[in-house]
Amino acid sequence: MEFKAFPKIERIGKMNMHITQKIHGSNAQIFIYKEEGQLKLLCGSRNRWITPEDDNYGFAKMVYANKDEFISKLGVGQHFGEWAGPGINSGEGLKEKTFVLFDFWKFPPERALPPNTVVVPVLYQGEFDIEQIEQAASILQKEGSKLCPGFMAVEGVVVSINGTRYKKVFTPEETAWKAASRRKDKTPQDIDVSHLVQPIRLEKLLSRDERYLSNYPNSLGSIVKDYIQDMLDEGALTEEYRKPLAREMYNFIKETVKV
């Protein structure tokens, strides 16, 4: 039998950490690549490529209108961020929609950026220090947004440790809708799934792709399906609760989503 030594235990102090403000918008990306000697560009939302004709909150329209600047100023690579502003979730206090780039280390302050583009506010970078996480969160809650001064409804912070991102939100998306269990047709035999009907989680799902609302109510089935799939993927839902939750979410969305 092959001998295996116990692996070396790394020192916590060697772990690199940075903390940024969490932006409450719609996930977006720009992919710039070279093909046949030419630089080309693609725009994406969280789960699909988008175009000005098949867009997500106007992101592709803005990028393609300034295509040459995005290619020259961002350069080859996959650039992730959040498309935030009026009409997307909280709006972040912004006066116009803005692409907030996540990878701040690629874009120092002196580097010119394309139109409607900024870099996410950095709250801390250095060795791992759990106190810095609490301190950064506390500052945001007390002083408000570093992206848009004066905006107090900050969602939270994102902590990256050795390249792996974690989030700390100030209002947990797991907050349940207490009225969900009051349905008149509910029977004592029904499985109680009220704790799984989470408005903030639903809000984040709807902000992922504008087609959920633009195609509503035809998209109702897709909304319910994707909401449940997200919970299954996260391990927050078991098969026992799938069908009862689907029924509850269908009714909840019909009662609360107004387009």
BELHUMO-V709343 format. One record per residue. N is the residue number from 1. SS is DSSP state (@ for helix, = for strand, . for the rest). PHI is phi in degrees with one decimal (none if undefined). D_CENTER is the distance of its C-alpha to the mean C-alpha in Angstrom with 1 decimal. Layout:
BEGIN
n=(N:N)
ss=(SS:SS)
phi=(PHI:PHI)
d_center=(D_CENTER:D_CENTER)
END
This chain:
BEGIN
n=(1:2:3:4:5:6:7:8:9:10:11:12:13:14:15:16:17:18:19:20:21:22:23:24:25:26:27:28:29:30:31:32:33:34:35:36:37:38:39:40:41:42:43:44:45:46:47:48:49:50:51:52:53:54:55:56:57:58:59:60:61:62:63:64:65:66:67:68:69:70:71:72:73:74:75:76:77:78:79:80:81:82:83:84:85:86:87:88:89:90:91:92:93:94:95:96:97:98:99:100:101:102:103:104:105:106:107:108:109:110:111:112:113:114:115:116:117:118:119:120:121:122:123:124:125:126:127:128:129:130:131:132:133:134:135:136:137:138:139:140:141:142:143:144:145:146:147:148:149:150:151:152:153:154:155:156:157:158:159:160:161:162:163:164:165:166:167:168:169:170:171:172:173:174:175:176:177:178:179:180:181:182:183:184:185:186:187:188:189:190:191:192:193:194:195:196:197:198:199:200:201:202:203:204:205:206:207:208:209:210:211:212:213:214:215:216:217:218:219:220:221:222:223:224:225:226:227:228:229:230:231:232:233:234:235:236:237:238:239:240:241:242:243:244:245:246:247:248:249:250:251:252:253:254:255:256:257:258:259)
ss=(.:.:.:.:.:.:.:.:.:.:.:@:@:@:.:=:=:=:=:=:=:=:.:.:.:=:=:=:=:=:=:=:=:=:=:.:.:=:=:=:=:=:=:=:.:.:.:.:=:=:.:.:.:.:.:.:.:.:@:@:@:@:@:@:@:.:@:@:@:@:@:@:@:@:.:.:=:=:=:=:=:=:=:=:=:.:.:=:.:.:@:@:@:.:.:.:.:=:=:=:=:.:.:@:@:@:.:.:.:.:.:.:.:.:.:.:=:=:=:.:.:=:=:=:=:=:=:.:.:@:@:@:@:@:@:@:@:@:@:@:@:@:@:.:.:.:.:.:.:.:.:.:.:.:.:=:=:=:=:=:=:.:.:=:=:=:=:=:=:.:.:.:.:.:.:.:.:@:@:@:@:@:.:.:.:.:.:.:.:.:.:.:.:@:@:@:.:.:@:@:@:@:@:@:@:@:@:@:.:.:@:@:@:@:.:.:.:.:.:@:@:@:@:@:@:@:@:@:@:@:@:@:@:@:.:.:.:.:@:@:@:@:@:@:@:@:@:@:@:@:@:@:@:@:@:@:.:.:.)
phi=(none:-69.2:-81.6:-122.6:-78.8:-65.2:-64.8:-62.8:-92.4:-78.4:-80.5:-56.2:-60.8:-83.0:-75.9:-86.2:-139.7:-137.0:-123.9:-127.5:-71.0:-82.0:-100.9:-98.8:-134.8:-124.2:-59.0:-144.1:-151.9:-126.6:-112.9:-112.1:-144.2:-106.0:-142.3:53.2:79.2:-119.6:-85.0:-126.5:-139.8:-128.2:-112.8:-139.1:-99.4:-65.4:-132.7:-163.8:-78.6:-127.0:-136.5:-59.2:-85.8:-135.7:-101.9:-136.6:57.6:79.6:-65.8:-62.5:-59.6:-65.3:-66.7:-67.6:-67.9:-126.1:-53.9:-61.8:-68.1:-64.0:-65.8:-74.1:-93.3:-90.9:83.9:-61.4:140.9:-108.5:-111.7:-96.8:-172.4:-127.2:-93.2:-128.2:140.0:-53.5:88.7:-121.8:49.9:-74.0:83.1:57.9:77.6:-77.2:-83.9:-145.0:-62.8:-139.4:-90.0:-102.2:-72.4:-82.2:-81.4:-62.2:-67.3:-80.6:-129.4:-64.8:-54.6:-79.0:-83.5:-69.2:-117.9:-67.5:-60.2:55.2:-134.1:-137.2:-106.0:-58.6:-63.6:-97.4:-99.9:-166.2:-149.4:162.7:-70.4:-58.5:-153.3:-61.5:-65.3:-66.5:-65.7:-65.4:-66.5:-62.9:-63.8:-62.9:-63.0:-63.8:-65.7:-84.9:-102.4:89.8:-63.1:-90.5:-79.7:-134.8:-51.6:99.8:-86.5:-99.0:-84.6:-71.7:-76.8:161.5:-128.3:-116.2:-110.7:-109.0:-119.6:50.5:91.5:-98.8:-94.0:-132.0:-116.7:-131.2:-102.1:-82.5:-121.4:-57.1:-69.3:-77.6:-60.0:-85.1:-85.4:-64.6:-78.1:-63.3:-87.3:-97.2:-57.7:-67.2:-87.9:-74.7:-113.5:-59.6:-81.4:-66.3:-77.9:-77.5:-119.4:-58.5:-71.0:-96.4:-88.1:-120.8:-57.3:-68.5:-62.5:-64.1:-58.8:-68.1:-63.6:-64.1:-78.0:-68.5:-150.6:-63.7:-66.6:-56.6:-89.5:-67.5:-100.8:-69.3:-90.1:-62.6:-88.5:-54.9:-62.0:-67.1:-61.3:-61.9:-60.1:-72.0:-59.8:-67.6:-63.3:-58.8:-67.5:-64.0:-62.4:-84.0:75.5:-94.2:-145.2:-108.2:-58.3:-57.1:-96.7:-58.1:-67.6:-59.4:-68.6:-58.9:-63.1:-65.8:-66.5:-58.3:-70.0:-62.2:-66.0:-61.9:-77.2:-110.1:-83.8:-119.3:-115.1)
d_center=(47.1:44.9:44.5:41.0:40.7:38.3:35.3:35.2:33.2:31.1:31.3:28.1:29.0:28.4:24.7:22.7:19.8:17.7:15.5:13.3:11.9:8.3:7.4:6.6:6.6:6.0:5.3:8.9:11.8:15.5:18.0:21.4:24.3:28.1:30.1:33.8:34.0:31.5:28.0:25.7:22.1:19.5:16.2:13.4:10.3:8.2:11.5:14.4:16.4:16.9:20.0:21.3:23.1:20.2:17.3:13.8:14.3:16.9:14.9:17.5:20.3:19.7:19.4:22.4:24.4:24.1:24.1:26.8:25.3:22.0:24.0:26.4:24.2:21.2:23.5:23.3:20.3:16.7:14.6:10.8:8.9:7.1:9.5:10.3:13.5:16.0:15.2:11.4:10.6:12.4:13.2:13.0:16.8:16.9:19.9:18.6:15.4:14.5:12.8:11.6:12.4:11.2:14.6:16.8:19.8:20.3:20.6:23.1:24.0:27.1:25.3:25.2:21.9:21.7:21.6:18.6:17.0:16.6:15.5:13.1:15.5:17.0:18.3:20.2:21.2:24.1:25.3:23.6:24.4:22.9:24.4:22.3:19.1:20.8:22.3:19.2:17.6:20.9:21.3:18.1:19.1:22.6:22.3:19.1:16.7:17.8:16.0:17.9:20.9:21.9:18.6:18.6:15.7:13.3:10.5:11.3:11.6:10.4:13.7:14.7:18.0:20.0:17.0:15.0:11.8:11.6:9.9:12.2:11.3:14.3:14.2:13.5:11.9:15.1:17.2:19.5:21.1:24.7:26.4:25.3:28.5:30.8:31.2:34.9:35.2:33.9:36.6:37.2:36.7:33.1:30.5:28.5:24.8:24.0:22.0:19.6:19.1:16.0:15.2:12.0:10.7:12.3:10.9:7.2:9.0:11.1:8.6:7.7:11.4:13.9:16.6:15.9:17.5:19.7:21.4:21.7:23.8:24.3:20.7:21.2:22.0:19.0:16.7:18.7:18.8:15.1:14.5:17.3:16.4:13.0:15.2:17.8:15.8:14.7:18.4:17.9:20.3:23.8:25.8:28.0:25.4:24.0:26.6:27.0:23.2:23.2:26.1:24.6:21.3:23.4:25.4:22.6:20.8:24.2:25.0:22.0:20.3:22.5:22.2)
END
